[in-house]
Amino acid sequence: MYEPTINYFAVIVATFAHYLLGGLWYSPALFLNQWLDGMGITKEEAKDKSVGGYGIGLLYQFLGTLVLVFVTAHMVDIMKVVYHDLSNLTVGFTSSFWLWLGYIFTFGITGVVFEKHSWKLFGVNMGYQFTGLMIVGLILVVWV
């Protein structure tokens, strides 16, 4: 019977890496202006807690990232068993890619189609999630 072998330290490290990537991704150095434009808000509105702000939302985002990484760790672990002939890097990247495509990408399209989000916003957000999950997959397979 299959018994998961999840490295919880790797899950925590990967969670912080994905979360910190978000801080960089949505900073003025990278895609803050494109994100603000896609959202149709100003920097001041983004900081205003009544409009959404950062506050408690950052905690919720961290917890959501922790769940995302934990589920990805299980996918990586299962794929290591099923595809034992593949390299660890291939397993990490493949697991992350399919989770991104099957869940995050497809859910993101809902925002464009039904919530009237722009394709620019979709691109910024999907790029972040794709890059973040690739980093997560890499970290998770390093500590096998």
C-alpha positions, 0 to 999 in steps of 0.5 A, a space after each residue: 500500500 502506498 504511504 506518502 513520504 512528504 518532507 514537511 520542511 520542504 513544504 514550508 520552504 517551498 511555501 515561503 519561496 512561492 509567497 516571496 515570489 509573489 512579493 517580487 512579482 507584484 512589486 514595482 520592479 516587475 508587474 505591479 503597474 500591469 496588475 494595477 492596470 488590469 485591476 483598474 485601480 490606482 496604487 492608493 486604492 490598492 492600499 485602501 483596506 476598504 477596497 481590499 488592501 493588503 492587511 489580513 489578505 496577505 495572511 489568507 494568501 499565505 495559508 492558501 499558498 501553504 495548501 497549494 504547496 502541500 497538495 503539490 507535494 502529494 502530487 509530486 510524491 505520487 508521481 515519483 512512485 508511478 513514474 519511477 523511471 523519470 528524473 526527480 526534476 522531470 517529476 517536479 516540473 511535470 507535477 507542477 505543470 499539470 496542477 497549474 494547467 488543470 486547476 489554476 489556469 482553467 479557474 483563471 479563465 473563469 475570471 476573464 469570461 464571467 467576472 470581466 477581468 482583463 487578459 492582461 490581469 490574467 497573464 500577470 496572475 497566471 505567469 506568477 502562479 506558473 513560475 511559483 509552481 515551477 519553483 515549488 516543484 523544484 524545491 520539493 524534489 530537491 529534498 526527496 
